[in-house]
């Protein structure tokens, strides 16, 4: 791999990467849209509409299965917005703890899939999936902080930690550490989001 296009000397140097900045901007936009939707629900009292009784019943019956499948996809590079979905399903009545466990399990399976494919198929496959520029920059970031940056990405929902899972497979990073650090940070994120979603559901009248 060639040298990265940016010099990674300090933590904020990571923000000079265009793909990381784009992820943060997209995350901010999604949060803004989410806040707008929540305020509309609250002030128009849409939570009491009969339609949402049917939606709640459906989510309570099939939500965990759906979350599991969605988060497997989210663990790959398919942008399905699993954090927002966790908040939404929690606000509709799924208990936060099983929701967070199922979501984390699904996301971890997706990450392990990335790892295994990169491990087995090598650099050409990874280049096709994430591109040479991102791969070089990830290499520079990893050389500086290693597993620390993996945990940081895992704890910030809008950062594409799934891209780092390809890199871990490519360099054949120790799988036991990869598995633990894929699961625990994302579980912390999902449990916080799930309990937030439950409180949000009560506030807007869905629960």
C-alpha positions, 0 to 999 in steps of 0.5 A: 500500500502506498503512503496515505494522502494525509499526515496523521499526527494528531487526532483531529487530522482524521477529520481531514479525510473527505470520507470521514467529514462526509460521514459526519455531515450526513450524520448531522443531517440525519439527526436534524431530520430526526429532530424535525420528525419528532417535533412534528409528532409531538406537536401534532399529537400523531402518536395517538393516531390509530394508524400507529397502534397497528404499526406498534403491534407489527413492530412488537411482533416482528421488530426484532427479526427485522432489526437483526436482518437490517443490522447484518446489512449495516455491518457491511457497507450498506447504509441502512441507518441502523442507529436511527432504526434502533431508536425508532423501534424502541420508541414503538415498544420493543424493550431496549435490552433485547433490542440492543443485544439483537442489533449488536449481534446482527451488526457484529455478524456483518462486521465478521463477514467483512473481516472474513471476505477481506481475510480470504480474498485479499487486497484486490477485493478490499480495494474494490469495496472501499477504494485505494484512497480510503484504504491508504488513509485507513492504513495511516490512521491504523499505524498511528492508533491501531485498535484505539481508532477502531473503538472510537469509530465503533462508539460514534454511530456516524463513523464508518467502522465497517470500513475498518473491519475490511482493513482488519481482515486484510492485515489479518488482525487478531480475530478474538480482539476484533470480535470483542471490539466489534461487539462491545462498543456497538452494544454500548451505542445501541443500548443508549440509543434504545433507552433513548428511543423508549423515553422518546416514545413516551414523550411523543405519546407512542408508548 
